[in-house]
Amino acid sequence: MNLITVTPRWETRRFGVYLPIQYTNNNHFWIGGAFKAGPLLIGIHNWANIFTRNSTQNGGGYIALIIRNPQSISQKHDKRLDCPAF
């Protein structure tokens, strides 16, 4: 369980990079990462699992396949009612 998570990200339609920073209920501070290439998202909860020999860090990794509705992707958004940029 996470107490708080902040995730800075850079993302385009096809590629993305994420850097989740988590503070857990067990008072652990984790910095993770994820990469998106097309519909595939691969990430890890805690980089310390890879860079340290101590395996008591917990955490884990994840792989996700993002499937979107093709009808919602092809529809154009009407930008006439959006708030103007100042």
N, CA, C and O atoms as a Maestro MAE file, in Angstrom:
{
 s_m_m2io_version
 :::
 2.0.0
}

f_m_ct {
 s_m_title
 :::
 protein
 m_atom[344] {
  # First column is atom index #
  i_m_mmod_type
  r_m_x_coord
  r_m_y_coord
  r_m_z_coord
  i_m_residue_number
  s_m_chain_name
  s_m_pdb_residue_name
  s_m_pdb_atom_name
  i_m_atomic_number
  :::
  1 25 0.838 -1.184 0.000 1 A "MET " " N  " 7
  2 3 0.000 0.000 0.000 1 A "MET " " CA " 6
  3 2 0.881 1.244 0.000 1 A "MET " " C  " 6
  4 15 1.898 1.308 0.691 1 A "MET " " O  " 8
  5 25 0.471 2.216 -0.780 2 A "ASN " " N  " 7
  6 3 1.203 3.469 -0.864 2 A "ASN " " CA " 6
  7 2 0.488 4.548 -0.079 2 A "ASN " " C  " 6
  8 15 -0.737 4.666 -0.128 2 A "ASN " " O  " 8
  9 25 1.262 5.328 0.639 3 A "LEU " " N  " 7
  10 3 0.698 6.460 1.347 3 A "LEU " " CA " 6
  11 2 0.547 7.631 0.385 3 A "LEU " " C  " 6
  12 15 -0.489 8.294 0.355 3 A "LEU " " O  " 8
  13 25 1.602 7.880 -0.407 4 A "ILE " " N  " 7
  14 3 1.551 8.935 -1.412 4 A "ILE " " CA " 6
  15 2 2.471 8.550 -2.564 4 A "ILE " " C  " 6
  16 15 3.537 7.972 -2.356 4 A "ILE " " O  " 8
  17 25 2.047 8.877 -3.777 5 A "THR " " N  " 7
  18 3 2.846 8.631 -4.977 5 A "THR " " CA " 6
  19 2 2.776 9.855 -5.873 5 A "THR " " C  " 6
  20 15 1.694 10.378 -6.141 5 A "THR " " O  " 8
  21 25 3.933 10.311 -6.334 6 A "VAL " " N  " 7
  22 3 4.024 11.407 -7.297 6 A "VAL " " CA " 6
  23 2 4.751 10.844 -8.505 6 A "VAL " " C  " 6
  24 15 5.802 10.218 -8.365 6 A "VAL " " O  " 8
  25 25 4.190 11.066 -9.707 7 A "THR " " N  " 7
  26 3 4.774 10.468 -10.913 7 A "THR " " CA " 6
  27 2 5.032 11.530 -11.973 7 A "THR " " C  " 6
  28 15 4.123 11.876 -12.727 7 A "THR " " O  " 8
  29 25 6.264 12.057 -12.047 8 A "PRO " " N  " 7
  30 3 6.601 12.904 -13.194 8 A "PRO " " CA " 6
  31 2 6.660 12.033 -14.442 8 A "PRO " " C  " 6
  32 15 7.093 10.882 -14.383 8 A "PRO " " O  " 8
  33 25 6.220 12.589 -15.579 9 A "ARG " " N  " 7
  34 3 6.211 11.783 -16.790 9 A "ARG " " CA " 6
  35 2 6.400 12.642 -18.018 9 A "ARG " " C  " 6
  36 15 6.082 13.831 -18.026 9 A "ARG " " O  " 8
  37 25 6.925 12.017 -19.057 10 A "TRP " " N  " 7
  38 3 7.009 12.579 -20.391 10 A "TRP " " CA " 6
  39 2 6.334 11.565 -21.291 10 A "TRP " " C  " 6
  40 15 6.690 10.387 -21.271 10 A "TRP " " O  " 8
  41 25 5.376 11.999 -22.072 11 A "GLU " " N  " 7
  42 3 4.587 11.046 -22.825 11 A "GLU " " CA " 6
  43 2 4.131 11.645 -24.151 11 A "GLU " " C  " 6
  44 15 3.671 12.786 -24.217 11 A "GLU " " O  " 8
  45 25 4.270 10.848 -25.201 12 A "THR " " N  " 7
  46 3 3.662 11.150 -26.492 12 A "THR " " CA " 6
  47 2 2.673 10.034 -26.783 12 A "THR " " C  " 6
  48 15 2.432 9.176 -25.933 12 A "THR " " O  " 8
  49 25 2.109 10.042 -27.962 13 A "ARG " " N  " 7
  50 3 1.133 9.008 -28.286 13 A "ARG " " CA " 6
  51 2 1.777 7.624 -28.343 13 A "ARG " " C  " 6
  52 15 1.128 6.632 -28.008 13 A "ARG " " O  " 8
  53 25 3.026 7.542 -28.756 14 A "ARG " " N  " 7
  54 3 3.678 6.236 -28.915 14 A "ARG " " CA " 6
  55 2 4.701 5.898 -27.842 14 A "ARG " " C  " 6
  56 15 4.910 4.724 -27.538 14 A "ARG " " O  " 8
  57 25 5.342 6.906 -27.263 15 A "PHE " " N  " 7
  58 3 6.424 6.650 -26.319 15 A "PHE " " CA " 6
  59 2 6.185 7.404 -25.013 15 A "PHE " " C  " 6
  60 15 5.516 8.437 -24.992 15 A "PHE " " O  " 8
  61 25 6.736 6.878 -23.939 16 A "GLY " " N  " 7
  62 3 6.604 7.549 -22.655 16 A "GLY " " CA " 6
  63 2 7.664 7.088 -21.673 16 A "GLY " " C  " 6
  64 15 8.166 5.968 -21.765 16 A "GLY " " O  " 8
  65 25 7.998 7.960 -20.733 17 A "VAL " " N  " 7
  66 3 8.933 7.664 -19.651 17 A "VAL " " CA " 6
  67 2 8.293 8.171 -18.367 17 A "VAL " " C  " 6
  68 15 7.806 9.301 -18.316 17 A "VAL " " O  " 8
  69 25 8.291 7.334 -17.324 18 A "TYR " " N  " 7
  70 3 7.660 7.659 -16.049 18 A "TYR " " CA " 6
  71 2 8.661 7.450 -14.915 18 A "TYR " " C  " 6
  72 15 9.497 6.549 -14.987 18 A "TYR " " O  " 8
  73 25 8.584 8.266 -13.881 19 A "LEU " " N  " 7
  74 3 9.468 8.154 -12.727 19 A "LEU " " CA " 6
  75 2 8.636 8.264 -11.450 19 A "LEU " " C  " 6
  76 15 8.628 9.318 -10.813 19 A "LEU " " O  " 8
  77 25 7.931 7.185 -11.061 20 A "PRO " " N  " 7
  78 3 7.109 7.256 -9.856 20 A "PRO " " CA " 6
  79 2 7.959 7.302 -8.588 20 A "PRO " " C  " 6
  80 15 8.906 6.532 -8.430 20 A "PRO " " O  " 8
  81 25 7.605 8.212 -7.695 21 A "ILE " " N  " 7
  82 3 8.263 8.354 -6.400 21 A "ILE " " CA " 6
  83 2 7.202 8.047 -5.351 21 A "ILE " " C  " 6
  84 15 6.170 8.716 -5.292 21 A "ILE " " O  " 8
  85 25 7.456 7.031 -4.519 22 A "GLN " " N  " 7
  86 3 6.437 6.528 -3.595 22 A "GLN " " CA " 6
  87 2 6.943 6.553 -2.154 22 A "GLN " " C  " 6
  88 15 8.103 6.254 -1.870 22 A "GLN " " O  " 8
  89 25 6.037 6.918 -1.267 23 A "TYR " " N  " 7
  90 3 6.278 6.776 0.169 23 A "TYR " " CA " 6
  91 2 5.195 5.833 0.679 23 A "TYR " " C  " 6
  92 15 4.008 6.148 0.600 23 A "TYR " " O  " 8
  93 25 5.602 4.677 1.202 24 A "THR " " N  " 7
  94 3 4.642 3.635 1.558 24 A "THR " " CA " 6
  95 2 4.194 3.742 3.005 24 A "THR " " C  " 6
  96 15 4.759 4.498 3.796 24 A "THR " " O  " 8
  97 25 3.164 2.969 3.334 25 A "ASN " " N  " 7
  98 3 2.670 2.920 4.717 25 A "ASN " " CA " 6
  99 2 3.687 2.311 5.672 25 A "ASN " " C  " 6
  100 15 3.613 2.534 6.880 25 A "ASN " " O  " 8
  101 25 4.634 1.545 5.140 26 A "ASN " " N  " 7
  102 3 5.687 0.922 5.959 26 A "ASN " " CA " 6
  103 2 6.910 1.819 6.095 26 A "ASN " " C  " 6
  104 15 7.979 1.344 6.480 26 A "ASN " " O  " 8
  105 25 6.776 3.105 5.787 27 A "ASN " " N  " 7
  106 3 7.858 4.089 5.864 27 A "ASN " " CA " 6
  107 2 9.023 3.768 4.933 27 A "ASN " " C  " 6
  108 15 10.176 4.027 5.280 27 A "ASN " " O  " 8
  109 25 8.745 3.216 3.770 28 A "HIS " " N  " 7
  110 3 9.760 2.994 2.746 28 A "HIS " " CA " 6
  111 2 9.640 4.087 1.689 28 A "HIS " " C  " 6
  112 15 8.541 4.526 1.351 28 A "HIS " " O  " 8
  113 25 10.767 4.509 1.185 29 A "PHE " " N  " 7
  114 3 10.816 5.502 0.117 29 A "PHE " " CA " 6
  115 2 11.328 4.801 -1.138 29 A "PHE " " C  " 6
  116 15 12.473 4.350 -1.169 29 A "PHE " " O  " 8
  117 25 10.495 4.704 -2.167 30 A "TRP " " N  " 7
  118 3 10.844 3.992 -3.391 30 A "TRP " " CA " 6
  119 2 10.852 4.950 -4.569 30 A "TRP " " C  " 6
  120 15 10.011 5.843 -4.674 30 A "TRP " " O  " 8
  121 25 11.820 4.747 -5.453 31 A "ILE " " N  " 7
  122 3 11.851 5.446 -6.737 31 A "ILE " " CA " 6
  123 2 11.830 4.379 -7.814 31 A "ILE " " C  " 6
  124 15 12.717 3.528 -7.876 31 A "ILE " " O  " 8
  125 25 10.830 4.426 -8.647 32 A "GLY " " N  " 7
  126 3 10.662 3.428 -9.696 32 A "GLY " " CA " 6
  127 2 10.830 4.044 -11.065 32 A "GLY " " C  " 6
  128 15 11.307 5.171 -11.201 32 A "GLY " " O  " 8
  129 25 10.440 3.305 -12.065 33 A "GLY " " N  " 7
  130 3 10.526 3.802 -13.428 33 A "GLY " " CA " 6
  131 2 9.726 2.925 -14.363 33 A "GLY " " C  " 6
  132 15 9.510 1.742 -14.100 33 A "GLY " " O  " 8
  133 25 9.288 3.521 -15.463 34 A "ALA " " N  " 7
  134 3 8.547 2.763 -16.465 34 A "ALA " " CA " 6
  135 2 8.808 3.375 -17.830 34 A "ALA " " C  " 6
  136 15 9.090 4.566 -17.959 34 A "ALA " " O  " 8
  137 25 8.707 2.524 -18.847 35 A "PHE " " N  " 7
  138 3 8.885 2.939 -20.236 35 A "PHE " " CA " 6
  139 2 7.712 2.426 -21.049 35 A "PHE " " C  " 6
  140 15 7.286 1.281 -20.896 35 A "PHE " " O  " 8
  141 25 7.194 3.286 -21.913 36 A "LYS " " N  " 7
  142 3 6.081 2.908 -22.778 36 A "LYS " " CA " 6
  143 2 6.550 2.987 -24.218 36 A "LYS " " C  " 6
  144 15 7.127 3.991 -24.637 36 A "LYS " " O  " 8
  145 25 6.303 1.933 -24.972 37 A "ALA " " N  " 7
  146 3 6.586 1.897 -26.408 37 A "ALA " " CA " 6
  147 2 5.347 1.335 -27.094 37 A "ALA " " C  " 6
  148 15 5.106 0.128 -27.054 37 A "ALA " " O  " 8
  149 25 4.562 2.206 -27.725 38 A "GLY " " N  " 7
  150 3 3.312 1.782 -28.339 38 A "GLY " " CA " 6
  151 2 2.348 1.333 -27.263 38 A "GLY " " C  " 6
  152 15 2.140 2.057 -26.289 38 A "GLY " " O  " 8
  153 25 1.752 0.157 -27.408 39 A "PRO " " N  " 7
  154 3 0.800 -0.306 -26.398 39 A "PRO " " CA " 6
  155 2 1.454 -1.038 -25.221 39 A "PRO " " C  " 6
  156 15 0.756 -1.447 -24.293 39 A "PRO " " O  " 8
  157 25 2.785 -1.211 -25.244 40 A "LEU " " N  " 7
  158 3 3.472 -1.974 -24.210 40 A "LEU " " CA " 6
  159 2 4.069 -1.041 -23.161 40 A "LEU " " C  " 6
  160 15 4.790 -0.100 -23.490 40 A "LEU " " O  " 8
  161 25 3.757 -1.315 -21.885 41 A "LEU " " N  " 7
  162 3 4.283 -0.548 -20.755 41 A "LEU " " CA " 6
  163 2 5.029 -1.512 -19.840 41 A "LEU " " C  " 6
  164 15 4.465 -2.510 -19.390 41 A "LEU " " O  " 8
  165 25 6.309 -1.211 -19.562 42 A "ILE " " N  " 7
  166 3 7.138 -2.050 -18.700 42 A "ILE " " CA " 6
  167 2 7.725 -1.164 -17.609 42 A "ILE " " C  " 6
  168 15 8.277 -0.102 -17.896 42 A "ILE " " O  " 8
  169 25 7.604 -1.608 -16.342 43 A "GLY " " N  " 7
  170 3 8.107 -0.778 -15.258 43 A "GLY " " CA " 6
  171 2 8.527 -1.574 -14.050 43 A "GLY " " C  " 6
  172 15 8.318 -2.785 -13.974 43 A "GLY " " O  " 8
  173 25 9.126 -0.868 -13.101 44 A "ILE " " N  " 7
  174 3 9.577 -1.455 -11.848 44 A "ILE " " CA " 6
  175 2 9.200 -0.491 -10.722 44 A "ILE " " C  " 6
  176 15 9.267 0.727 -10.887 44 A "ILE " " O  " 8
  177 25 8.807 -1.045 -9.587 45 A "HIS " " N  " 7
  178 3 8.370 -0.218 -8.463 45 A "HIS " " CA " 6
  179 2 9.536 0.414 -7.719 45 A "HIS " " C  " 6
  180 15 9.399 1.523 -7.202 45 A "HIS " " O  " 8
  181 25 10.686 -0.263 -7.650 46 A "ASN " " N  " 7
  182 3 11.798 0.219 -6.835 46 A "ASN " " CA " 6
  183 2 13.113 -0.124 -7.524 46 A "ASN " " C  " 6
  184 15 13.462 -1.299 -7.642 46 A "ASN " " O  " 8
  185 25 13.855 0.908 -7.986 47 A "TRP " " N  " 7
  186 3 15.138 0.670 -8.665 47 A "TRP " " CA " 6
  187 2 16.165 0.037 -7.729 47 A "TRP " " C  " 6
  188 15 17.126 -0.565 -8.207 47 A "TRP " " O  " 8
  189 25 15.994 0.152 -6.424 48 A "ALA " " N  " 7
  190 3 16.944 -0.442 -5.479 48 A "ALA " " CA " 6
  191 2 16.957 -1.965 -5.596 48 A "ALA " " C  " 6
  192 15 17.959 -2.591 -5.248 48 A "ALA " " O  " 8
  193 25 15.882 -2.571 -6.071 49 A "ASN " " N  " 7
  194 3 15.869 -4.026 -6.273 49 A "ASN " " CA " 6
  195 2 16.908 -4.465 -7.296 49 A "ASN " " C  " 6
  196 15 17.427 -5.577 -7.210 49 A "ASN " " O  " 8
  197 25 17.212 -3.618 -8.247 50 A "ILE " " N  " 7
  198 3 18.170 -3.969 -9.301 50 A "ILE " " CA " 6
  199 2 19.599 -3.623 -8.892 50 A "ILE " " C  " 6
  200 15 20.523 -4.386 -9.174 50 A "ILE " " O  " 8
  201 25 19.789 -2.484 -8.230 51 A "PHE " " N  " 7
  202 3 21.137 -1.974 -7.982 51 A "PHE " " CA " 6
  203 2 21.744 -2.379 -6.643 51 A "PHE " " C  " 6
  204 15 22.901 -2.049 -6.383 51 A "PHE " " O  " 8
  205 25 21.011 -3.076 -5.791 52 A "THR " " N  " 7
  206 3 21.573 -3.519 -4.523 52 A "THR " " CA " 6
  207 2 21.547 -5.040 -4.438 52 A "THR " " C  " 6
  208 15 20.761 -5.698 -5.119 52 A "THR " " O  " 8
  209 25 22.398 -5.576 -3.608 53 A "ARG " " N  " 7
  210 3 22.430 -7.033 -3.411 53 A "ARG " " CA " 6
  211 2 21.435 -7.480 -2.347 53 A "ARG " " C  " 6
  212 15 21.138 -8.670 -2.238 53 A "ARG " " O  " 8
  213 25 20.922 -6.544 -1.568 54 A "ASN " " N  " 7
  214 3 19.959 -6.849 -0.510 54 A "ASN " " CA " 6
  215 2 18.587 -7.063 -1.142 54 A "ASN " " C  " 6
  216 15 18.044 -6.149 -1.763 54 A "ASN " " O  " 8
  217 25 18.031 -8.245 -0.994 55 A "SER " " N  " 7
  218 3 16.748 -8.546 -1.632 55 A "SER " " CA " 6
  219 2 15.559 -8.280 -0.713 55 A "SER " " C  " 6
  220 15 14.443 -8.698 -1.023 55 A "SER " " O  " 8
  221 25 15.772 -7.595 0.409 56 A "THR " " N  " 7
  222 3 14.671 -7.326 1.326 56 A "THR " " CA " 6
  223 2 13.949 -6.020 0.996 56 A "THR " " C  " 6
  224 15 13.174 -5.528 1.816 56 A "THR " " O  " 8
  225 25 14.183 -5.457 -0.166 57 A "GLN " " N  " 7
  226 3 13.585 -4.185 -0.529 57 A "GLN " " CA " 6
  227 2 12.106 -4.298 -0.882 57 A "GLN " " C  " 6
  228 15 11.401 -3.289 -0.896 57 A "GLN " " O  " 8
  229 25 11.625 -5.508 -1.169 58 A "ASN " " N  " 7
  230 3 10.253 -5.733 -1.619 58 A "ASN " " CA " 6
  231 2 10.030 -5.058 -2.970 58 A "ASN " " C  " 6
  232 15 10.982 -4.834 -3.718 58 A "ASN " " O  " 8
  233 25 8.791 -4.738 -3.281 59 A "GLY " " N  " 7
  234 3 8.488 -4.131 -4.564 59 A "GLY " " CA " 6
  235 2 8.362 -5.193 -5.638 59 A "GLY " " C  " 6
  236 15 8.172 -6.370 -5.332 59 A "GLY " " O  " 8
  237 25 8.464 -4.795 -6.864 60 A "GLY " " N  " 7
  238 3 8.340 -5.716 -7.981 60 A "GLY " " CA " 6
  239 2 8.275 -4.940 -9.278 60 A "GLY " " C  " 6
  240 15 8.587 -3.750 -9.327 60 A "GLY " " O  " 8
  241 25 7.871 -5.622 -10.313 61 A "GLY " " N  " 7
  242 3 7.768 -4.997 -11.615 61 A "GLY " " CA " 6
  243 2 6.412 -5.251 -12.224 61 A "GLY " " C  " 6
  244 15 5.579 -5.952 -11.649 61 A "GLY " " O  " 8
  245 25 6.197 -4.680 -13.386 62 A "TYR " " N  " 7
  246 3 4.918 -4.869 -14.062 62 A "TYR " " CA " 6
  247 2 5.085 -4.738 -15.565 62 A "TYR " " C  " 6
  248 15 5.979 -4.046 -16.053 62 A "TYR " " O  " 8
  249 25 4.219 -5.407 -16.276 63 A "ILE " " N  " 7
  250 3 4.109 -5.330 -17.728 63 A "ILE " " CA " 6
  251 2 2.634 -5.138 -18.043 63 A "ILE " " C  " 6
  252 15 1.789 -5.866 -17.523 63 A "ILE " " O  " 8
  253 25 2.319 -4.171 -18.882 64 A "ALA " " N  " 7
  254 3 0.927 -3.905 -19.233 64 A "ALA " " CA " 6
  255 2 0.804 -3.753 -20.740 64 A "ALA " " C  " 6
  256 15 1.690 -3.207 -21.398 64 A "ALA " " O  " 8
  257 25 -0.283 -4.233 -21.265 65 A "LEU " " N  " 7
  258 3 -0.635 -4.051 -22.668 65 A "LEU " " CA " 6
  259 2 -1.853 -3.137 -22.691 65 A "LEU " " C  " 6
  260 15 -2.925 -3.508 -22.212 65 A "LEU " " O  " 8
  261 25 -1.685 -1.944 -23.248 66 A "ILE " " N  " 7
  262 3 -2.745 -0.939 -23.231 66 A "ILE " " CA " 6
  263 2 -3.539 -1.054 -24.526 66 A "ILE " " C  " 6
  264 15 -3.008 -0.862 -25.620 66 A "ILE " " O  " 8
  265 25 -4.819 -1.372 -24.379 67 A "ILE " " N  " 7
  266 3 -5.704 -1.520 -25.537 67 A "ILE " " CA " 6
  267 2 -6.756 -0.422 -25.447 67 A "ILE " " C  " 6
  268 15 -7.463 -0.302 -24.446 67 A "ILE " " O  " 8
  269 25 -6.849 0.369 -26.498 68 A "ARG " " N  " 7
  270 3 -7.805 1.473 -26.513 68 A "ARG " " CA " 6
  271 2 -8.890 1.221 -27.542 68 A "ARG " " C  " 6
  272 15 -8.693 0.489 -28.512 68 A "ARG " " O  " 8
  273 25 -10.032 1.835 -27.314 69 A "ASN " " N  " 7
  274 3 -11.141 1.740 -28.238 69 A "ASN " " CA " 6
  275 2 -10.799 2.514 -29.518 69 A "ASN " " C  " 6
  276 15 -10.553 3.718 -29.443 69 A "ASN " " O  " 8
  277 25 -10.775 1.867 -30.682 70 A "PRO " " N  " 7
  278 3 -10.398 2.571 -31.912 70 A "PRO " " CA " 6
  279 2 -11.344 3.710 -32.266 70 A "PRO " " C  " 6
  280 15 -10.921 4.665 -32.919 70 A "PRO " " O  " 8
  281 25 -12.598 3.645 -31.863 71 A "GLN " " N  " 7
  282 3 -13.542 4.714 -32.168 71 A "GLN " " CA " 6
  283 2 -13.210 5.986 -31.399 71 A "GLN " " C  " 6
  284 15 -13.380 7.084 -31.931 71 A "GLN " " O  " 8
  285 25 -12.745 5.865 -30.171 72 A "SER " " N  " 7
  286 3 -12.419 7.053 -29.389 72 A "SER " " CA " 6
  287 2 -11.116 7.689 -29.850 72 A "SER " " C  " 6
  288 15 -10.923 8.891 -29.665 72 A "SER " " O  " 8
  289 25 -10.224 6.918 -30.442 73 A "ILE " " N  " 7
  290 3 -8.951 7.463 -30.924 73 A "ILE " " CA " 6
  291 2 -9.153 8.252 -32.209 73 A "ILE " " C  " 6
  292 15 -8.519 9.290 -32.399 73 A "ILE " " O  " 8
  293 25 -10.025 7.779 -33.093 74 A "SER " " N  " 7
  294 3 -10.182 8.402 -34.403 74 A "SER " " CA " 6
  295 2 -11.043 9.664 -34.367 74 A "SER " " C  " 6
  296 15 -11.008 10.443 -35.320 74 A "SER " " O  " 8
  297 25 -11.813 9.892 -33.304 75 A "GLN " " N  " 7
  298 3 -12.679 11.065 -33.241 75 A "GLN " " CA " 6
  299 2 -11.855 12.307 -32.917 75 A "GLN " " C  " 6
  300 15 -11.002 12.291 -32.031 75 A "GLN " " O  " 8
  301 25 -12.129 13.384 -33.656 76 A "LYS " " N  " 7
  302 3 -11.463 14.659 -33.414 76 A "LYS " " CA " 6
  303 2 -12.179 15.399 -32.297 76 A "LYS " " C  " 6
  304 15 -13.406 15.362 -32.203 76 A "LYS " " O  " 8
  305 25 -11.418 16.061 -31.462 77 A "HIS " " N  " 7
  306 3 -11.955 16.829 -30.340 77 A "HIS " " CA " 6
  307 2 -12.259 18.248 -30.819 77 A "HIS " " C  " 6
  308 15 -11.423 18.868 -31.476 77 A "HIS " " O  " 8
  309 25 -13.433 18.762 -30.503 78 A "ASP " " N  " 7
  310 3 -13.815 20.123 -30.860 78 A "ASP " " CA " 6
  311 2 -13.136 21.092 -29.894 78 A "ASP " " C  " 6
  312 15 -13.498 21.150 -28.719 78 A "ASP " " O  " 8
  313 25 -12.162 21.850 -30.379 79 A "LYS " " N  " 7
  314 3 -11.360 22.721 -29.521 79 A "LYS " " CA " 6
  315 2 -11.932 24.132 -29.408 79 A "LYS " " C  " 6
  316 15 -11.324 24.983 -28.760 79 A "LYS " " O  " 8
  317 25 -13.075 24.399 -30.015 80 A "ARG " " N  " 7
  318 3 -13.627 25.754 -29.974 80 A "ARG " " CA " 6
  319 2 -14.049 26.172 -28.570 80 A "ARG " " C  " 6
  320 15 -14.027 27.359 -28.247 80 A "ARG " " O  " 8
  321 25 -14.436 25.204 -27.728 81 A "LEU " " N  " 7
  322 3 -14.923 25.536 -26.392 81 A "LEU " " CA " 6
  323 2 -13.850 25.397 -25.314 81 A "LEU " " C  " 6
  324 15 -14.138 25.604 -24.135 81 A "LEU " " O  " 8
  325 25 -12.631 25.054 -25.693 82 A "ASP " " N  " 7
  326 3 -11.546 24.958 -24.714 82 A "ASP " " CA " 6
  327 2 -11.183 26.338 -24.181 82 A "ASP " " C  " 6
  328 15 -11.398 27.351 -24.846 82 A "ASP " " O  " 8
  329 25 -10.634 26.361 -22.979 83 A "CYS " " N  " 7
  330 3 -10.187 27.617 -22.392 83 A "CYS " " CA " 6
  331 2 -9.011 28.154 -23.206 83 A "CYS " " C  " 6
  332 15 -8.145 27.385 -23.624 83 A "CYS " " O  " 8
  333 25 -8.976 29.460 -23.432 84 A "PRO " " N  " 7
  334 3 -7.859 30.014 -24.205 84 A "PRO " " CA " 6
  335 2 -6.568 29.982 -23.400 84 A "PRO " " C  " 6
  336 15 -6.580 30.103 -22.175 84 A "PRO " " O  " 8
  337 25 -5.449 29.816 -24.110 85 A "ALA " " N  " 7
  338 3 -4.135 29.839 -23.452 85 A "ALA " " CA " 6
  339 2 -3.680 31.288 -23.338 85 A "ALA " " C  " 6
  340 15 -3.792 32.055 -24.294 85 A "ALA " " O  " 8
  341 25 -3.178 31.654 -22.193 86 A "PHE " " N  " 7
  342 3 -2.741 33.035 -21.977 86 A "PHE " " CA " 6
  343 2 -1.273 33.161 -22.188 86 A "PHE " " C  " 6
  344 15 -0.721 34.253 -22.051 86 A "PHE " " O  " 8
  :::
 }
 m_bond[343] {
  # First column is bond index #
  i_m_from
  i_m_to
  i_m_order
  :::
  1 1 2 1
  2 2 3 1
  3 3 4 2
  4 3 5 1
  5 5 6 1
  6 6 7 1
  7 7 8 2
  8 7 9 1
  9 9 10 1
  10 10 11 1
  11 11 12 2
  12 11 13 1
  13 13 14 1
  14 14 15 1
  15 15 16 2
  16 15 17 1
  17 17 18 1
  18 18 19 1
  19 19 20 2
  20 19 21 1
  21 21 22 1
  22 22 23 1
  23 23 24 2
  24 23 25 1
  25 25 26 1
  26 26 27 1
  27 27 28 2
  28 27 29 1
  29 29 30 1
  30 30 31 1
  31 31 32 2
  32 31 33 1
  33 33 34 1
  34 34 35 1
  35 35 36 2
  36 35 37 1
  37 37 38 1
  38 38 39 1
  39 39 40 2
  40 39 41 1
  41 41 42 1
  42 42 43 1
  43 43 44 2
  44 43 45 1
  45 45 46 1
  46 46 47 1
  47 47 48 2
  48 47 49 1
  49 49 50 1
  50 50 51 1
  51 51 52 2
  52 51 53 1
  53 53 54 1
  54 54 55 1
  55 55 56 2
  56 55 57 1
  57 57 58 1
  58 58 59 1
  59 59 60 2
  60 59 61 1
  61 61 62 1
  62 62 63 1
  63 63 64 2
  64 63 65 1
  65 65 66 1
  66 66 67 1
  67 67 68 2
  68 67 69 1
  69 69 70 1
  70 70 71 1
  71 71 72 2
  72 71 73 1
  73 73 74 1
  74 74 75 1
  75 75 76 2
  76 75 77 1
  77 77 78 1
  78 78 79 1
  79 79 80 2
  80 79 81 1
  81 81 82 1
  82 82 83 1
  83 83 84 2
  84 83 85 1
  85 85 86 1
  86 86 87 1
  87 87 88 2
  88 87 89 1
  89 89 90 1
  90 90 91 1
  91 91 92 2
  92 91 93 1
  93 93 94 1
  94 94 95 1
  95 95 96 2
  96 95 97 1
  97 97 98 1
  98 98 99 1
  99 99 100 2
  100 99 101 1
  101 101 102 1
  102 102 103 1
  103 103 104 2
  104 103 105 1
  105 105 106 1
  106 106 107 1
  107 107 108 2
  108 107 109 1
  109 109 110 1
  110 110 111 1
  111 111 112 2
  112 111 113 1
  113 113 114 1
  114 114 115 1
  115 115 116 2
  116 115 117 1
  117 117 118 1
  118 118 119 1
  119 119 120 2
  120 119 121 1
  121 121 122 1
  122 122 123 1
  123 123 124 2
  124 123 125 1
  125 125 126 1
  126 126 127 1
  127 127 128 2
  128 127 129 1
  129 129 130 1
  130 130 131 1
  131 131 132 2
  132 131 133 1
  133 133 134 1
  134 134 135 1
  135 135 136 2
  136 135 137 1
  137 137 138 1
  138 138 139 1
  139 139 140 2
  140 139 141 1
  141 141 142 1
  142 142 143 1
  143 143 144 2
  144 143 145 1
  145 145 146 1
  146 146 147 1
  147 147 148 2
  148 147 149 1
  149 149 150 1
  150 150 151 1
  151 151 152 2
  152 151 153 1
  153 153 154 1
  154 154 155 1
  155 155 156 2
  156 155 157 1
  157 157 158 1
  158 158 159 1
  159 159 160 2
  160 159 161 1
  161 161 162 1
  162 162 163 1
  163 163 164 2
  164 163 165 1
  165 165 166 1
  166 166 167 1
  167 167 168 2
  168 167 169 1
  169 169 170 1
  170 170 171 1
  171 171 172 2
  172 171 173 1
  173 173 174 1
  174 174 175 1
  175 175 176 2
  176 175 177 1
  177 177 178 1
  178 178 179 1
  179 179 180 2
  180 179 181 1
  181 181 182 1
  182 182 183 1
  183 183 184 2
  184 183 185 1
  185 185 186 1
  186 186 187 1
  187 187 188 2
  188 187 189 1
  189 189 190 1
  190 190 191 1
  191 191 192 2
  192 191 193 1
  193 193 194 1
  194 194 195 1
  195 195 196 2
  196 195 197 1
  197 197 198 1
  198 198 199 1
  199 199 200 2
  200 199 201 1
  201 201 202 1
  202 202 203 1
  203 203 204 2
  204 203 205 1
  205 205 206 1
  206 206 207 1
  207 207 208 2
  208 207 209 1
  209 209 210 1
  210 210 211 1
  211 211 212 2
  212 211 213 1
  213 213 214 1
  214 214 215 1
  215 215 216 2
  216 215 217 1
  217 217 218 1
  218 218 219 1
  219 219 220 2
  220 219 221 1
  221 221 222 1
  222 222 223 1
  223 223 224 2
  224 223 225 1
  225 225 226 1
  226 226 227 1
  227 227 228 2
  228 227 229 1
  229 229 230 1
  230 230 231 1
  231 231 232 2
  232 231 233 1
  233 233 234 1
  234 234 235 1
  235 235 236 2
  236 235 237 1
  237 237 238 1
  238 238 239 1
  239 239 240 2
  240 239 241 1
  241 241 242 1
  242 242 243 1
  243 243 244 2
  244 243 245 1
  245 245 246 1
  246 246 247 1
  247 247 248 2
  248 247 249 1
  249 249 250 1
  250 250 251 1
  251 251 252 2
  252 251 253 1
  253 253 254 1
  254 254 255 1
  255 255 256 2
  256 255 257 1
  257 257 258 1
  258 258 259 1
  259 259 260 2
  260 259 261 1
  261 261 262 1
  262 262 263 1
  263 263 264 2
  264 263 265 1
  265 265 266 1
  266 266 267 1
  267 267 268 2
  268 267 269 1
  269 269 270 1
  270 270 271 1
  271 271 272 2
  272 271 273 1
  273 273 274 1
  274 274 275 1
  275 275 276 2
  276 275 277 1
  277 277 278 1
  278 278 279 1
  279 279 280 2
  280 279 281 1
  281 281 282 1
  282 282 283 1
  283 283 284 2
  284 283 285 1
  285 285 286 1
  286 286 287 1
  287 287 288 2
  288 287 289 1
  289 289 290 1
  290 290 291 1
  291 291 292 2
  292 291 293 1
  293 293 294 1
  294 294 295 1
  295 295 296 2
  296 295 297 1
  297 297 298 1
  298 298 299 1
  299 299 300 2
  300 299 301 1
  301 301 302 1
  302 302 303 1
  303 303 304 2
  304 303 305 1
  305 305 306 1
  306 306 307 1
  307 307 308 2
  308 307 309 1
  309 309 310 1
  310 310 311 1
  311 311 312 2
  312 311 313 1
  313 313 314 1
  314 314 315 1
  315 315 316 2
  316 315 317 1
  317 317 318 1
  318 318 319 1
  319 319 320 2
  320 319 321 1
  321 321 322 1
  322 322 323 1
  323 323 324 2
  324 323 325 1
  325 325 326 1
  326 326 327 1
  327 327 328 2
  328 327 329 1
  329 329 330 1
  330 330 331 1
  331 331 332 2
  332 331 333 1
  333 333 334 1
  334 334 335 1
  335 335 336 2
  336 335 337 1
  337 337 338 1
  338 338 339 1
  339 339 340 2
  340 339 341 1
  341 341 342 1
  342 342 343 1
  343 343 344 2
  :::
 }
}
